[in-house]
């Protein structure tokens, strides 16, 4: 998933805010860096949200 999908998972925060969050030390490492940007495993981002942003965790 890219920053756009992460934005949605974080409650439609701004692209800038999503980038700041994605660059935090505790955020999962991207699995690849492509010309369009970094990409992450969805499961890694979901686990991060459960641990650090439980208010946004679905279910």
N, C-alpha and C positions, 0 to 999 in steps of 0.2 A: 504494500500500500504506500501511497505517496502522501505528501503534506495535505492535499485536499481531503483525502479520506480521514486523516488524523484530525483535521479541523472539525469534521462532522462528529467524530467520536468524542471530541472535547466540548461539544455543545455549540458548534458553529462559531468558534473564536476566529479572530482575524488571521490571515495568512502569516502576518508578522508574529503574532502571539504564538501560533502553532510552531513556527520556526524556532522561536526562543525556547519553547518547551522541549522541542526535539533536540536542541543543542545542550540541554542540561546533562550533567555528568551521570545522573541516575537513569536517563532515558536509554532504551535499548539501542545498541549499535545497528546502523543500517546493514542490510544484507548485500546491498549493491549501491554504487553511485553511477547513475546513468547520465546521459546528456540532459535529460529532463529534470534530474535531481536525484535525491536519495530515495531509496525504497526500503521498507521495513516489513518483516513478517507480521501479519495481522495478529497472530497469537502472542507475539512479544509485546505489541502495543496494548492488547487487551489485558495481559498480565500486569503491565506497568500501571494501567488505569485502575485495576483492582487493588493494587498495592498503594499507589500514591494519590489516586483521585477516586476513592470508593464512592463518593457522591455521584459520580457519573457512570459507575458500573451498572450495566443492565442486569435484569433478572432478579 
